[in-house]
Amino acid sequence: MELRQVKYLNNLTKPGMGFFSDLTARRTLQGYEIMNMMRKGQFHGVAKGDVEGQVAFVATLFGVVA
C-alpha cells in the first residue's frame, strides 16, 4: 500500500474508484440484481410492492431481527 503525502489522496473510499477485485464487483452486482428482482416481484415469496415483505425477507437472509 502506498501512503501519499497529500492527506486527501489517502482516502480510498470514493465511489468513483471502482472495485478492487473482480470477486467484489461480481458479488455487488449480483446483490443489485437480486434487489431489483424482488422489487419487480420476480422473486418467489415476495410480492411486487410489498416493501415490508421485502425488508422481512432480507432481514431473514442476514439473520437480523426486523
N, C-alpha and C positions, 0 to 999 in steps of 0.2 A: 504494500500500500504506500502510496506517495503522499507525503504531507506537504501541502502547498503553503507558501509564505503569506499569501493573502488570505485572511480569515474566511471570507465568504466563499472562497473556492473550495474549502474543505467540506461544504455542505453537499452531500451526495444524495439527498432525499428529494430533489426536484423531480416532478413527474416527467419532465421532458427528457430525462437522461436515459430512459428505456430500461430494459430488463438486463440483469447481469448474467442470466443464463437462459438457455432455451427451455429448460425444465420449468423455471419460474414463469416464463411467458406462457407456456402451454397450459399450466395449471390455472393461471389467472384468466386466460381467455376461456377455458372450459367453465370456470365459475361464472363468467359473464353470460355465456350461452345458457347454462342451466337456469340462471335467474330470469333471463328473458323467456325461456320456455315456460317457466312457472307463471310468469306474468301473463303470458298469452293463453294459459290454460292447456298447454300441451303436455302436462306432467300429470300422471295418474295420482289421484288422491288430493289434488289441489285444484279447486275450481277457478276459472278466469274471474278476476275482480275480487276474489276472496283474500283480502290483504291479511286479515287475522289468521286465516288458514295457512298462508304462505309463511308468516312470521313463526307460527307454531311449528310448521314443518322444518324450517331452517334451525330453529332452536332445538328440536329433537335430534337433528343430524349432528349438531355440535355439542349436545349434552348440556345446553343452557336452560335454566328454568325461566320460562317466559311469564 
